[in-house]
Amino acid sequence: MNQSPGIWDRLAVPFSVLAPMEDVTDTVFRRIVQAAGAPDLMVTEFTSTDGLCTAGRPRVIGRLAFTPGEKPLLAQVWGNSPERYLRVASEIRAMGFDGLDINMGCPVRKIIARGSCGALIQNPGLAAELIAAAREGAGGLPVSVKTRIGVSQPRAAEWLAFLLSQGLAALTVHGRTVVQQSEGAADWGAVALAVRLRDEAGLSTRIVGNGDVRTAEAFYRRARESRADGVMIGRGVFENLFLFAAIRGGAETEFSALAPREKIAWFRRHIDLHEETWGRAGRFDVLKKFAKTYLRAFEGAGRLVDAIMHTRTHAAAREVLDAWLLQPAVAVPAGNADP
Ligand SMILES: Cc1cc2nc3c(=O)[nH]c(=O)nc-3n(C[C@H](O)[C@H](O)[C@H](O)COP(=O)(O)O)c2cc1C
């Protein structure tokens, strides 16, 4: 039996989705992306069901933090225990998410070795149990899966047909194998195949394609050619923070064409929001990695990124940016702004 489609039925086709990205798409970056262009749907970083159900909970619960402006929003989870999926799914429903997404694609070796995420492609029995437990716990909240097309070899037809038989509200297909990680080109033929299998089976499962979409033109071309209902974009947003605005037809410019002062203002906004949200407990090294997203395509941007990489506090990072604004031509000596 298919479950209630909920949010998935309210999205106009083709809809855009901000991909889940660990250490990237936390509540802070999601609010930045929302302000810069607003995708139709967003997803949290993947969150461990084991972590949520054990003493490690305080370390992972922040991944599920969100503000109302980030909705519609899916919580993405991973793990191997049906009992824990049952518990976590009902908690996620109570938290006010619009859906629960199960990660069946992450290729990180440690995680694969535990039989989780991408390794589930080789364990359909457990995959089915996890989906059933999530559906039971979610009590009507839509459950979806994000997956790849195989472990070492592509076996899209078999695996995607299997997943489609599990009554999912939506299925996101990243057209690479686990072993491929991010290498090679994503196979959008596998996305088209998922659409065909869905139609042949007469199902209403939404199909979302993912992989290598970096422009509004590619968004519409991929959606048209594959007939996917939605397109999920991850890394493309680092290259152009205004990508989702461009997809909506509302972007006046690409992010890279902004004046340096405006790029710095966006980064400052991120730094301020990060400090406000996570305080000193927030992992500053994770924040620093965003410097390259904002500080790009202008004279001296590389040196400014280097200087940011040497800071250790929000205040120090702000000082580096302010110093550059006062005297853009002068390189900021690395590390000078740390207290
Ligand atoms: C830094 C980073 C972190 C990621 N973390 C997750 C994650 O938590 N869950 C997930 O399903 N995929 C994760 N992915 C994979 C992306 O969601 C997406 O499938 C992949 O980047 C391909 O899409 P793209 O070419 O649009 O980036 C991550 C990717 C990157 C680059």
PDBQT file of the ligand as one rigid body, heavy atoms in Angstrom, charges set to zero:
ROOT
HETATM    1  C1  LIG A 401      30.058  17.605   1.758  1.00  0.00    +0.000 C 
HETATM    2  C2  LIG A 401      28.995  16.620   1.362  1.00  0.00    +0.000 A 
HETATM    3  C3  LIG A 401      28.247  16.001   2.350  1.00  0.00    +0.000 A 
HETATM    4  C4  LIG A 401      27.229  15.099   2.004  1.00  0.00    +0.000 A 
HETATM    5  N1  LIG A 401      26.442  14.561   2.991  1.00  0.00    +0.000 NA
HETATM    6  C5  LIG A 401      25.350  13.806   2.641  1.00  0.00    +0.000 A 
HETATM    7  C6  LIG A 401      24.388  13.388   3.617  1.00  0.00    +0.000 A 
HETATM    8  O1  LIG A 401      24.477  13.704   4.817  1.00  0.00    +0.000 OA
HETATM    9  N2  LIG A 401      23.348  12.619   3.186  1.00  0.00    +0.000 N 
HETATM   10  C7  LIG A 401      23.189  12.266   1.866  1.00  0.00    +0.000 A 
HETATM   11  O2  LIG A 401      22.220  11.577   1.524  1.00  0.00    +0.000 OA
HETATM   12  N3  LIG A 401      24.078  12.653   0.938  1.00  0.00    +0.000 NA
HETATM   13  C8  LIG A 401      25.121  13.435   1.275  1.00  0.00    +0.000 A 
HETATM   14  N4  LIG A 401      25.966  13.898   0.307  1.00  0.00    +0.000 N 
HETATM   15  C9  LIG A 401      25.683  13.606  -1.113  1.00  0.00    +0.000 C 
HETATM   16  C10 LIG A 401      24.806  14.706  -1.740  1.00  0.00    +0.000 C 
HETATM   17  O3  LIG A 401      23.546  14.773  -1.087  1.00  0.00    +0.000 OA
HETATM   18  C11 LIG A 401      24.582  14.457  -3.259  1.00  0.00    +0.000 C 
HETATM   19  O4  LIG A 401      23.964  13.197  -3.405  1.00  0.00    +0.000 OA
HETATM   20  C12 LIG A 401      25.895  14.468  -4.037  1.00  0.00    +0.000 C 
HETATM   21  O5  LIG A 401      26.720  15.557  -3.648  1.00  0.00    +0.000 OA
HETATM   22  C13 LIG A 401      25.626  14.557  -5.552  1.00  0.00    +0.000 C 
HETATM   23  O6  LIG A 401      24.874  15.700  -5.865  1.00  0.00    +0.000 OA
HETATM   24  P1  LIG A 401      25.570  17.055  -6.445  1.00  0.00    +0.000 P 
HETATM   25  O7  LIG A 401      26.354  16.662  -7.653  1.00  0.00    +0.000 OA
HETATM   26  O8  LIG A 401      24.409  17.964  -6.764  1.00  0.00    +0.000 OA
HETATM   27  O9  LIG A 401      26.444  17.583  -5.356  1.00  0.00    +0.000 OA
HETATM   28  C14 LIG A 401      27.001  14.777   0.631  1.00  0.00    +0.000 A 
HETATM   29  C15 LIG A 401      27.780  15.399  -0.347  1.00  0.00    +0.000 A 
HETATM   30  C16 LIG A 401      28.752  16.315  -0.002  1.00  0.00    +0.000 A 
HETATM   31  C17 LIG A 401      29.542  16.990  -1.106  1.00  0.00    +0.000 C 
ENDROOT
TORSDOF 0
